[in-house]
C-alpha cells in the first residue's frame, strides 16, 4: 500500500503508536511509550518495579512460562 501511495501521490494515514515511531527514528523508548498500547500491562509493570526484592520473590501469582505449540510449558525464568 505504501508503494502505491508513493507512486500515485495518495495520502496514507498511518496511525501507529508512539513506540513505533521512536524505534523508527532511533529515539530511546521508555515505559510511558507503551501506555497507549496496553494500559493495564504498563500499570502492572509499574507496580512490580515499585516492589522491594523480598515482596517480589514472595509473589506466587506470576507465571514465568509461555505455552509451547505442542502444549507443554516453556520456562522463561
Buried (B, 14 or more C-beta within 10 A) or exposed (E): EEEEEEEEEEEEEEEEBBBEEBEEEEEEEEEEBBBEEEEEEBEEEEEEEEEEEEEEEEEEEEEEEEEEEEEEEEEEE
